[in-house]
Every structure is written in structure tokens, then in C-alpha cells.
Amino acid sequence: MKPETLSFFDKVYKVARLIPYGRVTSYGAIAKHLGAARSSRMVGYAMNGSHDKDVPAHRVVNRKGLLTGKHHFDGTNLMQQLLENEGVKVIDSQIQDFDKVFWDPSKEL
């Protein structure tokens, strides 16, 4: 599929699949990278519907490093467990050393 024919959600999924193991990004960073800086909520909606699309949605958090999407994952604390399995430290639904593990697609791609 050509990039211009991809839906916004598909573009979000394409960026999310590029988030490196052990790193996180924010809804807003993805939206800004896609040229839709005011669409972070739409990125969140895309993440909510991504669980059957091989998208590492657990690596997308809010701008402060909070696991705001955790209630969309099956099981108790699955989002946190997936992040911790990748070496990301989480305390009380907050990414620790957020600035060190943050991946900005606008600077990396």
C-alpha cells in the first residue's frame, strides 16, 4: 500500500512498530511525527484497537510517562509487565527515567 493511501490508524501502527525494544514514546510524539500534532487522542484510539495487529502498543504512553492505556490490556498490569520484561522500570504506572527511555520518532526517523 502506498503511504498516501494508508489510513491514519495504519500510519500510527507503522510508526509504533518502529519503537525500539526497551524504549517508549508518547501519543503526542507519534501524532506530531505524522503531521497531526493535535491528534494525540486519535493515536490513543488507534492503540486501543491495535491488539490484534502485531503493534507494540505497550510502548506508547502519555507525555508524562504514565501508562494511561493500561486498562485496554488483558489481565492485571499486563502493560507494565510487558514494559518491565523489556527492562523499562515502572512504579505506580509511571515510567522511571522517562527521558532516558523516550524515543522520539521525529528525531529518529
Residue pairs with C-beta under 8 A, 6 or more apart in sequence:
1 10
3 11
6 14
8 34
8 36
8 39
8 42
8 46
9 45
9 46
9 49
9 50
11 34
12 30
12 34
12 42
12 43
12 46
12 47
13 46
13 50
13 53
13 55
15 30
15 33
15 34
15 105
15 109
16 25
16 30
16 47
16 50
16 55
16 56
16 57
16 59
16 60
17 54
17 55
17 56
18 105
18 108
18 109
19 25
19 56
19 59
19 60
19 103
19 105
20 103
21 86
22 86
22 87
22 88
22 101
23 59
23 88
23 101
23 102
23 103
24 59
24 60
24 61
24 65
24 83
24 88
24 95
24 98
24 101
24 102
24 103
25 59
25 60
25 61
25 102
25 103
25 104
25 105
26 40
26 60
26 61
26 62
26 63
26 102
27 40
27 41
27 43
27 44
27 47
27 60
27 61
27 62
27 63
28 37
28 40
28 43
28 62
28 63
29 63
29 102
29 103
29 104
29 105
29 106
30 40
30 43
30 60
30 105
31 37
31 38
31 39
31 40
31 42
31 43
32 106
33 104
33 105
33 106
33 109
36 42
40 63
43 60
44 68
44 69
47 55
47 57
47 60
47 69
47 72
48 57
48 69
48 72
50 57
51 57
51 72
51 73
56 82
57 69
57 72
57 73
58 73
58 78
58 79
58 82
58 83
59 83
59 86
59 103
60 69
61 67
61 68
61 69
61 95
62 68
64 94
64 98
65 94
65 95
65 98
65 102
66 93
66 94
66 95
67 79
67 80
67 83
67 90
67 93
67 94
67 95
69 79
70 77
70 78
70 79
70 80
70 93
73 79
73 82
75 81
80 90
80 93
83 90
83 95
84 90
88 95
88 96
88 101
89 95
89 96
89 97
90 96
95 101
